[in-house]
Amino acid sequence: MADPSASEADLLRWSEALSGIARTGLGFTESLYERERFEEVLAVAADIRVAAMHLHEEGAVAPEPETLIAEWMKSVGSGVPGYVTPKVAVGAVAVKEVHEETGIECEVVRLIAVLDGLRLGFTRVPLYSLVFHCRAVGGDLAAHPLETTGVGFFGRDELPEPLAGFGQWGDLAFAAIRGEELGVIYDAPRERPWRG
């Protein structure tokens, strides 16, 4: 028989799924009755999130559920802007961002990976990370004072840690640098996010 206990990751996934459903519902309904139901769902999601935080670190101070609910309510939009969907992060490729954050001018060679941050455990909100192979074409290495703590060129065994999802995309990235032709790796969409 499977272990019936829930992990921190399970609780966070369930909390995010419920809060996303509730916030989307609040963005589309004008019914006071339905608004009340969605606000109750947000309260349950907040309780689950707080329970997960208590599992994470014993003695850690978790926010009050009311604080989480207030933060979530601030993000509720009306109509289509209220639709809660996963966000996308771009890993080391957006040409403008690479130049702004590192001083290096680059060109995109190809997409390496599309990764689900919730599955990898490096985010608590739905977020897909896009990882690209880029080639430096100019510029001078210089760290942006607000967006980076440092910049540099590193060998595989000298990379700074932690690197989100490196276990999934690292080998492929270095294979791409060596000029090997490999396919894009990706996490298949989750049919039911709350089931994992």
C-alpha positions as CSV (number, residue, x, y, z in Angstrom):
1,M,0.0,0.0,0.0
2,A,1.2,3.5,-0.8
3,D,2.3,5.9,1.9
4,P,-0.7,8.0,2.7
5,S,1.3,10.9,4.2
6,A,1.7,14.1,2.2
7,S,5.2,15.6,1.5
8,E,5.9,19.3,1.6
9,A,6.0,19.3,-2.2
10,D,2.5,17.7,-2.3
11,L,1.1,20.3,0.0
12,L,2.7,23.2,-1.9
13,R,1.4,21.8,-5.2
14,W,-2.1,21.4,-3.8
15,S,-2.1,24.9,-2.3
16,E,-1.0,26.5,-5.5
17,A,-3.6,24.6,-7.6
18,L,-6.4,25.6,-5.2
19,S,-5.3,29.2,-5.0
20,G,-5.0,29.4,-8.8
21,I,-8.5,27.9,-9.3
22,A,-9.9,30.3,-6.7
23,R,-8.2,33.4,-8.1
24,T,-9.2,32.6,-11.7
25,G,-12.8,32.1,-10.5
26,L,-12.7,35.4,-8.6
27,G,-11.5,37.1,-11.8
28,F,-14.4,35.8,-13.9
29,T,-17.4,35.8,-11.5
30,E,-19.8,38.6,-10.6
31,S,-21.9,36.4,-8.3
32,L,-21.5,37.3,-4.7
33,Y,-22.3,33.7,-3.7
34,E,-19.5,32.3,-6.0
35,R,-17.1,35.0,-4.8
36,E,-17.7,33.8,-1.2
37,R,-17.0,30.2,-2.2
38,F,-13.8,31.1,-4.1
39,E,-12.6,33.1,-1.0
40,E,-13.2,30.0,1.1
41,V,-11.1,27.9,-1.3
42,L,-8.3,30.5,-0.9
43,A,-8.6,30.1,2.8
44,V,-8.1,26.3,2.5
45,A,-5.2,26.9,0.1
46,A,-3.6,29.3,2.7
47,D,-4.0,26.7,5.5
48,I,-2.3,24.0,3.3
49,R,0.6,26.4,2.4
50,V,1.1,27.2,6.1
51,A,1.1,23.5,7.0
52,A,3.7,22.9,4.3
53,M,5.9,25.6,5.7
54,H,5.7,24.0,9.1
55,L,6.9,20.7,7.6
56,H,9.8,22.4,5.9
57,E,11.6,23.8,8.9
58,E,10.8,23.1,12.4
59,G,10.6,26.3,14.4
60,A,10.4,28.4,11.2
61,V,7.9,31.2,11.3
62,A,5.2,30.7,8.7
63,P,3.0,33.6,7.6
64,E,-0.5,33.8,8.9
65,P,-3.1,32.4,6.5
66,E,-4.8,35.8,6.3
67,T,-1.5,37.3,5.0
68,L,-1.3,34.8,2.2
69,I,-5.0,35.4,1.3
70,A,-4.4,39.1,1.2
71,E,-1.4,38.7,-1.1
72,W,-3.4,36.3,-3.4
73,M,-6.3,38.7,-3.5
74,K,-4.0,41.5,-4.7
75,S,-3.2,39.4,-7.8
76,V,-6.8,38.9,-8.8
77,G,-7.6,40.6,-12.0
78,S,-10.9,40.9,-13.9
79,G,-11.7,38.7,-16.9
80,V,-8.8,37.4,-18.9
81,P,-6.2,39.3,-16.8
82,G,-7.5,37.3,-13.9
83,Y,-6.8,34.0,-15.5
84,V,-4.0,32.3,-13.4
85,T,-1.6,30.5,-15.7
86,P,2.0,29.3,-15.3
87,K,4.8,31.9,-15.8
88,V,7.8,31.4,-18.0
89,A,11.4,32.1,-16.9
90,V,14.2,32.2,-19.5
91,G,17.5,30.7,-18.4
92,A,20.7,32.4,-19.5
93,V,19.6,33.4,-23.0
94,A,17.3,36.4,-23.4
95,V,19.9,38.4,-25.4
96,K,18.9,41.7,-23.8
97,E,19.0,40.3,-20.3
98,V,22.3,38.6,-20.8
99,H,23.8,41.9,-21.9
100,E,22.2,43.9,-19.1
101,E,23.2,41.4,-16.4
102,T,26.7,40.3,-17.6
103,G,27.9,42.8,-20.2
104,I,28.3,40.0,-22.7
105,E,26.6,40.3,-26.2
106,C,25.4,36.9,-27.3
107,E,23.3,35.2,-30.0
108,V,20.9,32.4,-29.4
109,V,22.0,29.1,-30.9
110,R,19.1,26.8,-29.9
111,L,16.6,25.9,-27.2
112,I,18.0,23.2,-24.9
113,A,15.2,22.5,-22.3
114,V,11.7,23.4,-21.1
115,L,11.4,22.5,-17.4
116,D,8.6,22.6,-14.9
117,G,9.8,24.5,-11.8
118,L,7.2,22.9,-9.5
119,R,8.4,19.4,-10.4
120,L,12.0,20.4,-9.9
121,G,11.3,22.0,-6.6
122,F,12.9,25.4,-7.3
123,T,9.7,27.4,-7.3
124,R,6.5,27.4,-5.3
125,V,4.4,28.9,-8.1
126,P,3.7,27.4,-11.6
127,L,6.8,28.4,-13.6
128,Y,8.3,27.0,-16.8
129,S,12.0,27.6,-17.3
130,L,13.4,27.9,-20.8
131,V,17.1,27.1,-21.1
132,F,19.0,28.1,-24.3
133,H,22.4,27.6,-25.7
134,C,23.9,31.0,-26.5
135,R,27.2,32.0,-28.1
136,A,29.1,35.1,-26.9
137,V,29.8,37.5,-29.7
138,G,31.2,40.5,-27.9
139,G,31.0,42.8,-24.9
140,D,33.0,42.9,-21.6
141,L,32.2,40.8,-18.6
142,A,30.6,43.1,-16.0
143,A,28.1,42.3,-13.2
144,H,24.8,44.3,-13.0
145,P,24.9,45.8,-9.5
146,L,21.2,45.0,-8.7
147,E,20.5,41.8,-10.6
148,T,23.6,39.7,-10.2
149,T,26.0,39.0,-7.3
150,G,28.8,38.1,-9.7
151,V,29.5,36.9,-13.3
152,G,32.1,34.8,-14.9
153,F,33.0,31.9,-17.3
154,F,33.1,28.6,-15.5
155,G,34.2,25.0,-16.3
156,R,31.7,22.2,-15.6
157,D,33.2,21.4,-12.2
158,E,33.6,25.1,-11.2
159,L,29.9,26.2,-11.6
160,P,28.4,28.2,-8.8
161,E,25.7,26.6,-6.8
162,P,22.8,26.2,-6.6
163,L,21.8,26.2,-10.3
164,A,18.0,25.6,-10.7
165,G,17.4,22.3,-12.6
166,F,21.0,21.7,-13.5
167,G,20.6,18.0,-12.9
168,Q,18.1,18.0,-15.8
169,W,19.7,20.3,-18.3
170,G,23.4,20.4,-17.3
171,D,24.7,17.4,-19.4
172,L,22.6,18.6,-22.4
173,A,24.0,22.2,-22.1
174,F,27.6,21.0,-22.1
175,A,26.9,18.6,-25.0
176,A,25.5,21.6,-26.9
177,I,28.6,23.6,-26.2
178,R,30.7,20.7,-27.6
179,G,28.7,20.9,-30.8
180,E,26.7,17.7,-30.3
181,E,23.3,17.5,-31.9
182,L,20.7,16.6,-29.3
183,G,17.0,17.1,-29.0
184,V,15.2,19.5,-26.7
185,I,14.3,18.0,-23.3
186,Y,11.0,19.0,-21.7
187,D,8.7,18.2,-18.9
188,A,5.4,17.0,-20.3
189,P,2.4,19.1,-19.1
190,R,0.8,17.8,-15.9
191,E,-2.7,16.6,-16.5
192,R,-3.9,17.4,-13.0
193,P,-1.4,19.6,-11.2
194,W,-2.7,18.7,-7.7
195,R,-1.8,15.0,-8.4
196,G,1.8,15.6,-9.1
